[in-house]
Amino acid sequence: MDPDTFPEELADTLVGVQRLLRRRLRAGLTAPRLRGAEVELLRLVETRPGIGVSDAAKELHLAGNSVSTLVNQLVRDGYLVRGTDPADRRAARLRLTEAAEARLRDWQRRRAALLGRHLDRLDPADREALRAALPALRALADHLHEEAEDT
């Protein structure tokens, strides 16, 4: 592989895999589709229940008013509960509803099944190469995250 084109090829491949996953997972939905940023916010609240809107905005690298709009939409749709922070009555704390938890579980189950089926079609060496690449991909994600926080 040409070292000059490797970064672009890696980026294109990762984006392509993510796009295909999204499209395939949308095909089996019975509920209205959630936008990418909405899913990202729900997944963040799932991992950090009680997170505030401003912290969520920082974590997602979005403007505070954009996250507030997402929160309002997800509260209206029954996926988020906006509670009051007991330490600061002006601050909101976000929690998932049971409907959001069920939707995320279903999405994770369907995503794992979809990927599992296609990973099974790869030869063992390719599956092992992907498994071996996970730590490097996580480190790359961490570096990108750190750089985003520095700016």
N, C-alpha and C positions, 0 to 999 in steps of 0.2 A: 504494500500500500504506500502510495506517495505521501511523505510527511507533510507536503504543502497542502494537500487536499484532505488530509485526515480530519481536521476539525470540522470542515464543512460536511464531509460525508457522515461523520458521527452525528452532527446536529440534524441533518436531513433524515437519517435513519431513526433517531429517537422521536422526532416530530412525526414521521410517518407511522411508526408503531402506535404512538399515542392517538393520532387521528383515526387510524383504523379501529383501535379499541373503542374509542368513543362512538364511532358510527355503528359498529356491530352491537354495542350495548344499548344504544338508542333504539335499535330495531325491535327489541323485545319489550319495550316499555309500554305499560298501559296507562300510567299517570303522565301528566304534562311534563315535558322535558325541562330539566334544570340547566341553566347556563353554567359554563365552566367555573366562573367566579363564585356562583352560588354553591356549587359542590365543594369548591376549595374552602369556602367559609364554613360549611357544615362539617367538613372533615377536620378543620382546625378546632372548631368547638367540640367535636367528638374527642379529640386528643387533649384539649384544654378546657374542660367545662368551667364556666364562670369567667371566661376571658372577657375583657372589656372591649368596647368598640375600637378605641384608639390603639390598644395593643394588637388587636386583630388586623387593623389597617397596617401597622408596622410589619407584622409577621407576613402579611400577604403582599406587602410593597404596593399598597393602594392608597389613594387619598382617603382621608377620614370620611368625607361626605359621600364617597363612592360606597364605602362599607356601610355607612348609615342607610343608604338607599337599599343595599342588599339586605340588611337586617330588617328594614321595614317590609320589604317584599316577602322575606321568609317568615316573618311573624304573621303577616296577613295570610300566607298560604298554609300556616299551621305547622311549620317546621322548626321554628325557633321560639323560645320564650325569653323575653327581655325582662330581667328582674332588676331590682334596685340593690346596689352595693350597700350593705349595712354600715360600712365605714365612711362612705361618701354618698349621701342620698342623691347627688346629682349624676353619679356614674351608673351606667347600666352593666349588668353581668348577663352573659348569654349562656343559654342551655338548650340542648336539643329536646324536641318533643318526642313522644313515643313514635309518632308517624315518621319523623326524620330518622330515628334510630332504626326503624324497620326498613326504611328505604335504603339507608346506607348499608345495612346488613345484606339486603337483597342485591344491591349493586356489587358489593364485595364478593358475594357468592357467585354471581353471574360472571364477574370479571375473572375470578380464579378458575372457574370451569372453562371459560373461553380460552384463556391462556394455557391452561392445562392440556386441553385437547390439541392445541397447536404445538405446544412444547413436546408432546408425545409423538408428534409426527417428525420431529427432528431426530437426527442420529445421535447416539449417546455422546459422542465427542462434542457436537455442537451444543447440546444441553449442558455439558460440563463447562464448556467455554463461557456460556452465558452465566452459569453459577459462579465461576471464578471471576468474572468481570464485575459482579455486584459490589464488592468492596471498593473497587476503583470508581465505579459510577456514583456510589454514595459519597466518596471523598470529593469527586468533581462537583456534586450537588452542594456539598458543604462549602466548598471554595466559592462557588457562585453566590451562595447565600451570604457568606461573609463579605464578599465584595459589595453586594447590594446594600448591606447594612453600613458599610463604610462611606457610601456616597450620600 
